[in-house]
Amino acid sequence: MTLTTTIDLPNTNELNAIRAIINDVQEGFNNNDAKLMNAHLAEDAVVVNARGAVLAGRSAIEKATEEGLAAGFLSDATAYYELTDAALLSPDTIAARKNAWSTRKDAEDGNPPEMNALYIFVRRADRWLIWRRQNTVVV
């Protein structure tokens, strides 16, 4: 049996919207700004953080992010994110993957990513939102 599928790519406007969201997550992380980091979460979002904790619902994700950035294990961390691929699964659903390094220099120097994340974005009310995110530390 041969299965042939065609995956559509997001258009330029969709890619730019996804990149802007990932940039806000990065800037929020780097500036310990949980509000900016979570500004694009859907109310019914689910995130698996880099430690493997499953966080369900925007309020639980926001609380864990605030705690982690304020004085927790993320308070002194920085990150540089790069969108590596994206696929349009339906007109209102995009799957995307990003790589992450501690610094932009690490990425520019060709060092392997320290983490990657798989995102599912959904379009609701003409706005792209993070519906699912799975972070994986590269070891």
Phi and psi in radians as a Rosetta constraint file:
Dihedral C 1 N 2 CA 2 C 2 CIRCULARHARMONIC -1.956 0.35
Dihedral N 2 CA 2 C 2 N 3 CIRCULARHARMONIC 2.221 0.35
Dihedral C 2 N 3 CA 3 C 3 CIRCULARHARMONIC -1.919 0.35
Dihedral N 3 CA 3 C 3 N 4 CIRCULARHARMONIC 2.126 0.35
Dihedral C 3 N 4 CA 4 C 4 CIRCULARHARMONIC -2.028 0.35
Dihedral N 4 CA 4 C 4 N 5 CIRCULARHARMONIC 2.217 0.35
Dihedral C 4 N 5 CA 5 C 5 CIRCULARHARMONIC -2.242 0.35
Dihedral N 5 CA 5 C 5 N 6 CIRCULARHARMONIC 2.628 0.35
Dihedral C 5 N 6 CA 6 C 6 CIRCULARHARMONIC -2.048 0.35
Dihedral N 6 CA 6 C 6 N 7 CIRCULARHARMONIC 2.176 0.35
Dihedral C 6 N 7 CA 7 C 7 CIRCULARHARMONIC -1.817 0.35
Dihedral N 7 CA 7 C 7 N 8 CIRCULARHARMONIC 2.189 0.35
Dihedral C 7 N 8 CA 8 C 8 CIRCULARHARMONIC -1.444 0.35
Dihedral N 8 CA 8 C 8 N 9 CIRCULARHARMONIC 2.606 0.35
Dihedral C 8 N 9 CA 9 C 9 CIRCULARHARMONIC -1.673 0.35
Dihedral N 9 CA 9 C 9 N 10 CIRCULARHARMONIC 2.536 0.35
Dihedral C 9 N 10 CA 10 C 10 CIRCULARHARMONIC -1.062 0.35
Dihedral N 10 CA 10 C 10 N 11 CIRCULARHARMONIC 2.621 0.35
Dihedral C 10 N 11 CA 11 C 11 CIRCULARHARMONIC -1.335 0.35
Dihedral N 11 CA 11 C 11 N 12 CIRCULARHARMONIC 3.044 0.35
Dihedral C 11 N 12 CA 12 C 12 CIRCULARHARMONIC -1.009 0.35
Dihedral N 12 CA 12 C 12 N 13 CIRCULARHARMONIC -0.761 0.35
Dihedral C 12 N 13 CA 13 C 13 CIRCULARHARMONIC -1.109 0.35
Dihedral N 13 CA 13 C 13 N 14 CIRCULARHARMONIC -0.710 0.35
Dihedral C 13 N 14 CA 14 C 14 CIRCULARHARMONIC -1.149 0.35
Dihedral N 14 CA 14 C 14 N 15 CIRCULARHARMONIC -0.763 0.35
Dihedral C 14 N 15 CA 15 C 15 CIRCULARHARMONIC -1.081 0.35
Dihedral N 15 CA 15 C 15 N 16 CIRCULARHARMONIC -0.729 0.35
Dihedral C 15 N 16 CA 16 C 16 CIRCULARHARMONIC -1.097 0.35
Dihedral N 16 CA 16 C 16 N 17 CIRCULARHARMONIC -0.669 0.35
Dihedral C 16 N 17 CA 17 C 17 CIRCULARHARMONIC -1.137 0.35
Dihedral N 17 CA 17 C 17 N 18 CIRCULARHARMONIC -0.744 0.35
Dihedral C 17 N 18 CA 18 C 18 CIRCULARHARMONIC -1.145 0.35
Dihedral N 18 CA 18 C 18 N 19 CIRCULARHARMONIC -0.767 0.35
Dihedral C 18 N 19 CA 19 C 19 CIRCULARHARMONIC -1.048 0.35
Dihedral N 19 CA 19 C 19 N 20 CIRCULARHARMONIC -0.712 0.35
Dihedral C 19 N 20 CA 20 C 20 CIRCULARHARMONIC -1.117 0.35
Dihedral N 20 CA 20 C 20 N 21 CIRCULARHARMONIC -0.682 0.35
Dihedral C 20 N 21 CA 21 C 21 CIRCULARHARMONIC -1.128 0.35
Dihedral N 21 CA 21 C 21 N 22 CIRCULARHARMONIC -0.824 0.35
Dihedral C 21 N 22 CA 22 C 22 CIRCULARHARMONIC -1.081 0.35
Dihedral N 22 CA 22 C 22 N 23 CIRCULARHARMONIC -0.643 0.35
Dihedral C 22 N 23 CA 23 C 23 CIRCULARHARMONIC -1.130 0.35
Dihedral N 23 CA 23 C 23 N 24 CIRCULARHARMONIC -0.721 0.35
Dihedral C 23 N 24 CA 24 C 24 CIRCULARHARMONIC -1.095 0.35
Dihedral N 24 CA 24 C 24 N 25 CIRCULARHARMONIC -0.693 0.35
Dihedral C 24 N 25 CA 25 C 25 CIRCULARHARMONIC -1.069 0.35
Dihedral N 25 CA 25 C 25 N 26 CIRCULARHARMONIC -0.783 0.35
Dihedral C 25 N 26 CA 26 C 26 CIRCULARHARMONIC -1.087 0.35
Dihedral N 26 CA 26 C 26 N 27 CIRCULARHARMONIC -0.852 0.35
Dihedral C 26 N 27 CA 27 C 27 CIRCULARHARMONIC -1.137 0.35
Dihedral N 27 CA 27 C 27 N 28 CIRCULARHARMONIC -0.686 0.35
Dihedral C 27 N 28 CA 28 C 28 CIRCULARHARMONIC -1.082 0.35
Dihedral N 28 CA 28 C 28 N 29 CIRCULARHARMONIC -0.755 0.35
Dihedral C 28 N 29 CA 29 C 29 CIRCULARHARMONIC -1.077 0.35
Dihedral N 29 CA 29 C 29 N 30 CIRCULARHARMONIC -0.858 0.35
Dihedral C 29 N 30 CA 30 C 30 CIRCULARHARMONIC -1.192 0.35
Dihedral N 30 CA 30 C 30 N 31 CIRCULARHARMONIC -0.417 0.35
Dihedral C 30 N 31 CA 31 C 31 CIRCULARHARMONIC -1.886 0.35
Dihedral N 31 CA 31 C 31 N 32 CIRCULARHARMONIC 0.261 0.35
Dihedral C 31 N 32 CA 32 C 32 CIRCULARHARMONIC 0.883 0.35
Dihedral N 32 CA 32 C 32 N 33 CIRCULARHARMONIC 0.714 0.35
Dihedral C 32 N 33 CA 33 C 33 CIRCULARHARMONIC -1.924 0.35
Dihedral N 33 CA 33 C 33 N 34 CIRCULARHARMONIC 1.553 0.35
Dihedral C 33 N 34 CA 34 C 34 CIRCULARHARMONIC -1.087 0.35
Dihedral N 34 CA 34 C 34 N 35 CIRCULARHARMONIC -0.572 0.35
Dihedral C 34 N 35 CA 35 C 35 CIRCULARHARMONIC -1.102 0.35
Dihedral N 35 CA 35 C 35 N 36 CIRCULARHARMONIC -0.835 0.35
Dihedral C 35 N 36 CA 36 C 36 CIRCULARHARMONIC -1.170 0.35
Dihedral N 36 CA 36 C 36 N 37 CIRCULARHARMONIC -0.718 0.35
Dihedral C 36 N 37 CA 37 C 37 CIRCULARHARMONIC -1.039 0.35
Dihedral N 37 CA 37 C 37 N 38 CIRCULARHARMONIC -0.571 0.35
Dihedral C 37 N 38 CA 38 C 38 CIRCULARHARMONIC -1.879 0.35
Dihedral N 38 CA 38 C 38 N 39 CIRCULARHARMONIC 0.204 0.35
Dihedral C 38 N 39 CA 39 C 39 CIRCULARHARMONIC -1.074 0.35
Dihedral N 39 CA 39 C 39 N 40 CIRCULARHARMONIC -0.395 0.35
Dihedral C 39 N 40 CA 40 C 40 CIRCULARHARMONIC -1.949 0.35
Dihedral N 40 CA 40 C 40 N 41 CIRCULARHARMONIC 0.365 0.35
Dihedral C 40 N 41 CA 41 C 41 CIRCULARHARMONIC -1.412 0.35
Dihedral N 41 CA 41 C 41 N 42 CIRCULARHARMONIC 2.411 0.35
Dihedral C 41 N 42 CA 42 C 42 CIRCULARHARMONIC -1.254 0.35
Dihedral N 42 CA 42 C 42 N 43 CIRCULARHARMONIC 2.674 0.35
Dihedral C 42 N 43 CA 43 C 43 CIRCULARHARMONIC -1.034 0.35
Dihedral N 43 CA 43 C 43 N 44 CIRCULARHARMONIC -0.583 0.35
Dihedral C 43 N 44 CA 44 C 44 CIRCULARHARMONIC -1.758 0.35
Dihedral N 44 CA 44 C 44 N 45 CIRCULARHARMONIC 0.478 0.35
Dihedral C 44 N 45 CA 45 C 45 CIRCULARHARMONIC -1.149 0.35
Dihedral N 45 CA 45 C 45 N 46 CIRCULARHARMONIC 2.674 0.35
Dihedral C 45 N 46 CA 46 C 46 CIRCULARHARMONIC -2.288 0.35
Dihedral N 46 CA 46 C 46 N 47 CIRCULARHARMONIC 2.260 0.35
Dihedral C 46 N 47 CA 47 C 47 CIRCULARHARMONIC -2.200 0.35
Dihedral N 47 CA 47 C 47 N 48 CIRCULARHARMONIC 2.340 0.35
Dihedral C 47 N 48 CA 48 C 48 CIRCULARHARMONIC -1.842 0.35
Dihedral N 48 CA 48 C 48 N 49 CIRCULARHARMONIC 1.981 0.35
Dihedral C 48 N 49 CA 49 C 49 CIRCULARHARMONIC -1.364 0.35
Dihedral N 49 CA 49 C 49 N 50 CIRCULARHARMONIC 3.093 0.35
Dihedral C 49 N 50 CA 50 C 50 CIRCULARHARMONIC -1.132 0.35
Dihedral N 50 CA 50 C 50 N 51 CIRCULARHARMONIC -0.303 0.35
Dihedral C 50 N 51 CA 51 C 51 CIRCULARHARMONIC -1.632 0.35
Dihedral N 51 CA 51 C 51 N 52 CIRCULARHARMONIC 0.001 0.35
Dihedral C 51 N 52 CA 52 C 52 CIRCULARHARMONIC 1.590 0.35
Dihedral N 52 CA 52 C 52 N 53 CIRCULARHARMONIC 0.028 0.35
Dihedral C 52 N 53 CA 53 C 53 CIRCULARHARMONIC -1.299 0.35
Dihedral N 53 CA 53 C 53 N 54 CIRCULARHARMONIC 2.341 0.35
Dihedral C 53 N 54 CA 54 C 54 CIRCULARHARMONIC -1.639 0.35
Dihedral N 54 CA 54 C 54 N 55 CIRCULARHARMONIC 2.125 0.35
Dihedral C 54 N 55 CA 55 C 55 CIRCULARHARMONIC -2.024 0.35
Dihedral N 55 CA 55 C 55 N 56 CIRCULARHARMONIC 2.090 0.35
Dihedral C 55 N 56 CA 56 C 56 CIRCULARHARMONIC -1.969 0.35
Dihedral N 56 CA 56 C 56 N 57 CIRCULARHARMONIC 2.207 0.35
Dihedral C 56 N 57 CA 57 C 57 CIRCULARHARMONIC 1.625 0.35
Dihedral N 57 CA 57 C 57 N 58 CIRCULARHARMONIC 2.493 0.35
Dihedral C 57 N 58 CA 58 C 58 CIRCULARHARMONIC -0.986 0.35
Dihedral N 58 CA 58 C 58 N 59 CIRCULARHARMONIC -0.756 0.35
Dihedral C 58 N 59 CA 59 C 59 CIRCULARHARMONIC -1.136 0.35
Dihedral N 59 CA 59 C 59 N 60 CIRCULARHARMONIC -0.685 0.35
Dihedral C 59 N 60 CA 60 C 60 CIRCULARHARMONIC -1.162 0.35
Dihedral N 60 CA 60 C 60 N 61 CIRCULARHARMONIC -0.682 0.35
Dihedral C 60 N 61 CA 61 C 61 CIRCULARHARMONIC -1.153 0.35
Dihedral N 61 CA 61 C 61 N 62 CIRCULARHARMONIC -0.783 0.35
Dihedral C 61 N 62 CA 62 C 62 CIRCULARHARMONIC -1.069 0.35
Dihedral N 62 CA 62 C 62 N 63 CIRCULARHARMONIC -0.767 0.35
Dihedral C 62 N 63 CA 63 C 63 CIRCULARHARMONIC -1.076 0.35
Dihedral N 63 CA 63 C 63 N 64 CIRCULARHARMONIC -0.830 0.35
Dihedral C 63 N 64 CA 64 C 64 CIRCULARHARMONIC -1.113 0.35
Dihedral N 64 CA 64 C 64 N 65 CIRCULARHARMONIC -0.662 0.35
Dihedral C 64 N 65 CA 65 C 65 CIRCULARHARMONIC -1.161 0.35
Dihedral N 65 CA 65 C 65 N 66 CIRCULARHARMONIC -0.801 0.35
Dihedral C 65 N 66 CA 66 C 66 CIRCULARHARMONIC -1.021 0.35
Dihedral N 66 CA 66 C 66 N 67 CIRCULARHARMONIC -0.774 0.35
Dihedral C 66 N 67 CA 67 C 67 CIRCULARHARMONIC -1.146 0.35
Dihedral N 67 CA 67 C 67 N 68 CIRCULARHARMONIC -0.736 0.35
Dihedral C 67 N 68 CA 68 C 68 CIRCULARHARMONIC -1.182 0.35
Dihedral N 68 CA 68 C 68 N 69 CIRCULARHARMONIC -0.652 0.35
Dihedral C 68 N 69 CA 69 C 69 CIRCULARHARMONIC -1.413 0.35
Dihedral N 69 CA 69 C 69 N 70 CIRCULARHARMONIC -0.584 0.35
Dihedral C 69 N 70 CA 70 C 70 CIRCULARHARMONIC -1.169 0.35
Dihedral N 70 CA 70 C 70 N 71 CIRCULARHARMONIC -0.915 0.35
Dihedral C 70 N 71 CA 71 C 71 CIRCULARHARMONIC -2.592 0.35
Dihedral N 71 CA 71 C 71 N 72 CIRCULARHARMONIC 0.098 0.35
Dihedral C 71 N 72 CA 72 C 72 CIRCULARHARMONIC -1.548 0.35
Dihedral N 72 CA 72 C 72 N 73 CIRCULARHARMONIC -2.763 0.35
Dihedral C 72 N 73 CA 73 C 73 CIRCULARHARMONIC -1.170 0.35
Dihedral N 73 CA 73 C 73 N 74 CIRCULARHARMONIC -0.211 0.35
Dihedral C 73 N 74 CA 74 C 74 CIRCULARHARMONIC -1.774 0.35
Dihedral N 74 CA 74 C 74 N 75 CIRCULARHARMONIC -0.096 0.35
Dihedral C 74 N 75 CA 75 C 75 CIRCULARHARMONIC -1.048 0.35
Dihedral N 75 CA 75 C 75 N 76 CIRCULARHARMONIC -0.563 0.35
Dihedral C 75 N 76 CA 76 C 76 CIRCULARHARMONIC -1.870 0.35
Dihedral N 76 CA 76 C 76 N 77 CIRCULARHARMONIC 0.114 0.35
Dihedral C 76 N 77 CA 77 C 77 CIRCULARHARMONIC -1.467 0.35
Dihedral N 77 CA 77 C 77 N 78 CIRCULARHARMONIC 2.669 0.35
Dihedral C 77 N 78 CA 78 C 78 CIRCULARHARMONIC -2.285 0.35
Dihedral N 78 CA 78 C 78 N 79 CIRCULARHARMONIC 2.845 0.35
Dihedral C 78 N 79 CA 79 C 79 CIRCULARHARMONIC -2.614 0.35
Dihedral N 79 CA 79 C 79 N 80 CIRCULARHARMONIC 2.684 0.35
Dihedral C 79 N 80 CA 80 C 80 CIRCULARHARMONIC -2.255 0.35
Dihedral N 80 CA 80 C 80 N 81 CIRCULARHARMONIC 2.194 0.35
Dihedral C 80 N 81 CA 81 C 81 CIRCULARHARMONIC -1.954 0.35
Dihedral N 81 CA 81 C 81 N 82 CIRCULARHARMONIC 2.566 0.35
Dihedral C 81 N 82 CA 82 C 82 CIRCULARHARMONIC -2.415 0.35
Dihedral N 82 CA 82 C 82 N 83 CIRCULARHARMONIC 2.112 0.35
Dihedral C 82 N 83 CA 83 C 83 CIRCULARHARMONIC -1.165 0.35
Dihedral N 83 CA 83 C 83 N 84 CIRCULARHARMONIC 2.197 0.35
Dihedral C 83 N 84 CA 84 C 84 CIRCULARHARMONIC -1.860 0.35
Dihedral N 84 CA 84 C 84 N 85 CIRCULARHARMONIC -0.544 0.35
Dihedral C 84 N 85 CA 85 C 85 CIRCULARHARMONIC -2.862 0.35
Dihedral N 85 CA 85 C 85 N 86 CIRCULARHARMONIC 2.792 0.35
Dihedral C 85 N 86 CA 86 C 86 CIRCULARHARMONIC -2.642 0.35
Dihedral N 86 CA 86 C 86 N 87 CIRCULARHARMONIC 2.557 0.35
Dihedral C 86 N 87 CA 87 C 87 CIRCULARHARMONIC -2.379 0.35
Dihedral N 87 CA 87 C 87 N 88 CIRCULARHARMONIC 2.384 0.35
Dihedral C 87 N 88 CA 88 C 88 CIRCULARHARMONIC -1.503 0.35
Dihedral N 88 CA 88 C 88 N 89 CIRCULARHARMONIC 1.843 0.35
Dihedral C 88 N 89 CA 89 C 89 CIRCULARHARMONIC -1.414 0.35
Dihedral N 89 CA 89 C 89 N 90 CIRCULARHARMONIC -0.550 0.35
Dihedral C 89 N 90 CA 90 C 90 CIRCULARHARMONIC -2.721 0.35
Dihedral N 90 CA 90 C 90 N 91 CIRCULARHARMONIC 2.999 0.35
Dihedral C 90 N 91 CA 91 C 91 CIRCULARHARMONIC -0.989 0.35
Dihedral N 91 CA 91 C 91 N 92 CIRCULARHARMONIC -0.396 0.35
Dihedral C 91 N 92 CA 92 C 92 CIRCULARHARMONIC -2.103 0.35
Dihedral N 92 CA 92 C 92 N 93 CIRCULARHARMONIC 0.345 0.35
Dihedral C 92 N 93 CA 93 C 93 CIRCULARHARMONIC -2.480 0.35
Dihedral N 93 CA 93 C 93 N 94 CIRCULARHARMONIC 2.206 0.35
Dihedral C 93 N 94 CA 94 C 94 CIRCULARHARMONIC -2.191 0.35
Dihedral N 94 CA 94 C 94 N 95 CIRCULARHARMONIC 2.307 0.35
Dihedral C 94 N 95 CA 95 C 95 CIRCULARHARMONIC -1.735 0.35
Dihedral N 95 CA 95 C 95 N 96 CIRCULARHARMONIC 2.353 0.35
Dihedral C 95 N 96 CA 96 C 96 CIRCULARHARMONIC -2.502 0.35
Dihedral N 96 CA 96 C 96 N 97 CIRCULARHARMONIC 2.706 0.35
Dihedral C 96 N 97 CA 97 C 97 CIRCULARHARMONIC -2.265 0.35
Dihedral N 97 CA 97 C 97 N 98 CIRCULARHARMONIC 2.448 0.35
Dihedral C 97 N 98 CA 98 C 98 CIRCULARHARMONIC -2.190 0.35
Dihedral N 98 CA 98 C 98 N 99 CIRCULARHARMONIC 2.645 0.35
Dihedral C 98 N 99 CA 99 C 99 CIRCULARHARMONIC -1.795 0.35
Dihedral N 99 CA 99 C 99 N 100 CIRCULARHARMONIC 2.704 0.35
Dihedral C 99 N 100 CA 100 C 100 CIRCULARHARMONIC -2.405 0.35
Dihedral N 100 CA 100 C 100 N 101 CIRCULARHARMONIC 2.458 0.35
Dihedral C 100 N 101 CA 101 C 101 CIRCULARHARMONIC -2.251 0.35
Dihedral N 101 CA 101 C 101 N 102 CIRCULARHARMONIC 2.855 0.35
Dihedral C 101 N 102 CA 102 C 102 CIRCULARHARMONIC -1.194 0.35
Dihedral N 102 CA 102 C 102 N 103 CIRCULARHARMONIC -0.551 0.35
Dihedral C 102 N 103 CA 103 C 103 CIRCULARHARMONIC -2.469 0.35
Dihedral N 103 CA 103 C 103 N 104 CIRCULARHARMONIC 2.759 0.35
Dihedral C 103 N 104 CA 104 C 104 CIRCULARHARMONIC -1.067 0.35
Dihedral N 104 CA 104 C 104 N 105 CIRCULARHARMONIC -0.666 0.35
Dihedral C 104 N 105 CA 105 C 105 CIRCULARHARMONIC -1.038 0.35
Dihedral N 105 CA 105 C 105 N 106 CIRCULARHARMONIC -0.708 0.35
Dihedral C 105 N 106 CA 106 C 106 CIRCULARHARMONIC -1.018 0.35
Dihedral N 106 CA 106 C 106 N 107 CIRCULARHARMONIC -0.739 0.35
Dihedral C 106 N 107 CA 107 C 107 CIRCULARHARMONIC -1.179 0.35
Dihedral N 107 CA 107 C 107 N 108 CIRCULARHARMONIC -0.813 0.35
Dihedral C 107 N 108 CA 108 C 108 CIRCULARHARMONIC -1.139 0.35
Dihedral N 108 CA 108 C 108 N 109 CIRCULARHARMONIC -0.521 0.35
Dihedral C 108 N 109 CA 109 C 109 CIRCULARHARMONIC -1.348 0.35
Dihedral N 109 CA 109 C 109 N 110 CIRCULARHARMONIC -0.061 0.35
Dihedral C 109 N 110 CA 110 C 110 CIRCULARHARMONIC 1.464 0.35
Dihedral N 110 CA 110 C 110 N 111 CIRCULARHARMONIC 0.222 0.35
Dihedral C 110 N 111 CA 111 C 111 CIRCULARHARMONIC -1.158 0.35
Dihedral N 111 CA 111 C 111 N 112 CIRCULARHARMONIC 2.581 0.35
Dihedral C 111 N 112 CA 112 C 112 CIRCULARHARMONIC -1.149 0.35
Dihedral N 112 CA 112 C 112 N 113 CIRCULARHARMONIC 2.648 0.35
Dihedral C 112 N 113 CA 113 C 113 CIRCULARHARMONIC -1.067 0.35
Dihedral N 113 CA 113 C 113 N 114 CIRCULARHARMONIC 2.610 0.35
Dihedral C 113 N 114 CA 114 C 114 CIRCULARHARMONIC -1.627 0.35
Dihedral N 114 CA 114 C 114 N 115 CIRCULARHARMONIC -0.324 0.35
Dihedral C 114 N 115 CA 115 C 115 CIRCULARHARMONIC -2.707 0.35
Dihedral N 115 CA 115 C 115 N 116 CIRCULARHARMONIC 2.742 0.35
Dihedral C 115 N 116 CA 116 C 116 CIRCULARHARMONIC -2.415 0.35
Dihedral N 116 CA 116 C 116 N 117 CIRCULARHARMONIC 2.837 0.35
Dihedral C 116 N 117 CA 117 C 117 CIRCULARHARMONIC -2.468 0.35
Dihedral N 117 CA 117 C 117 N 118 CIRCULARHARMONIC 2.429 0.35
Dihedral C 117 N 118 CA 118 C 118 CIRCULARHARMONIC -1.827 0.35
Dihedral N 118 CA 118 C 118 N 119 CIRCULARHARMONIC 2.209 0.35
Dihedral C 118 N 119 CA 119 C 119 CIRCULARHARMONIC -1.984 0.35
Dihedral N 119 CA 119 C 119 N 120 CIRCULARHARMONIC 2.571 0.35
Dihedral C 119 N 120 CA 120 C 120 CIRCULARHARMONIC -2.090 0.35
Dihedral N 120 CA 120 C 120 N 121 CIRCULARHARMONIC 2.059 0.35
Dihedral C 120 N 121 CA 121 C 121 CIRCULARHARMONIC -1.785 0.35
Dihedral N 121 CA 121 C 121 N 122 CIRCULARHARMONIC 2.466 0.35
Dihedral C 121 N 122 CA 122 C 122 CIRCULARHARMONIC -2.156 0.35
Dihedral N 122 CA 122 C 122 N 123 CIRCULARHARMONIC 2.558 0.35
Dihedral C 122 N 123 CA 123 C 123 CIRCULARHARMONIC -1.710 0.35
Dihedral N 123 CA 123 C 123 N 124 CIRCULARHARMONIC 2.125 0.35
Dihedral C 123 N 124 CA 124 C 124 CIRCULARHARMONIC -2.326 0.35
Dihedral N 124 CA 124 C 124 N 125 CIRCULARHARMONIC 2.275 0.35
Dihedral C 124 N 125 CA 125 C 125 CIRCULARHARMONIC 0.899 0.35
Dihedral N 125 CA 125 C 125 N 126 CIRCULARHARMONIC 0.799 0.35
Dihedral C 125 N 126 CA 126 C 126 CIRCULARHARMONIC 1.066 0.35
Dihedral N 126 CA 126 C 126 N 127 CIRCULARHARMONIC 0.479 0.35
Dihedral C 126 N 127 CA 127 C 127 CIRCULARHARMONIC -2.376 0.35
Dihedral N 127 CA 127 C 127 N 128 CIRCULARHARMONIC 2.361 0.35
Dihedral C 127 N 128 CA 128 C 128 CIRCULARHARMONIC -1.430 0.35
Dihedral N 128 CA 128 C 128 N 129 CIRCULARHARMONIC 2.362 0.35
Dihedral C 128 N 129 CA 129 C 129 CIRCULARHARMONIC -2.302 0.35
Dihedral N 129 CA 129 C 129 N 130 CIRCULARHARMONIC 2.665 0.35
Dihedral C 129 N 130 CA 130 C 130 CIRCULARHARMONIC -1.388 0.35
Dihedral N 130 CA 130 C 130 N 131 CIRCULARHARMONIC 2.064 0.35
Dihedral C 130 N 131 CA 131 C 131 CIRCULARHARMONIC -1.755 0.35
Dihedral N 131 CA 131 C 131 N 132 CIRCULARHARMONIC -0.655 0.35
Dihedral C 131 N 132 CA 132 C 132 CIRCULARHARMONIC -2.475 0.35
Dihedral N 132 CA 132 C 132 N 133 CIRCULARHARMONIC 2.502 0.35
Dihedral C 132 N 133 CA 133 C 133 CIRCULARHARMONIC -2.565 0.35
Dihedral N 133 CA 133 C 133 N 134 CIRCULARHARMONIC 2.283 0.35
Dihedral C 133 N 134 CA 134 C 134 CIRCULARHARMONIC -2.113 0.35
Dihedral N 134 CA 134 C 134 N 135 CIRCULARHARMONIC 1.976 0.35
Dihedral C 134 N 135 CA 135 C 135 CIRCULARHARMONIC -1.646 0.35
Dihedral N 135 CA 135 C 135 N 136 CIRCULARHARMONIC 2.419 0.35
Dihedral C 135 N 136 CA 136 C 136 CIRCULARHARMONIC -2.336 0.35
Dihedral N 136 CA 136 C 136 N 137 CIRCULARHARMONIC 2.131 0.35
Dihedral C 136 N 137 CA 137 C 137 CIRCULARHARMONIC -1.326 0.35
Dihedral N 137 CA 137 C 137 N 138 CIRCULARHARMONIC 2.351 0.35
Dihedral C 137 N 138 CA 138 C 138 CIRCULARHARMONIC -1.563 0.35
Dihedral N 138 CA 138 C 138 N 139 CIRCULARHARMONIC 2.165 0.35
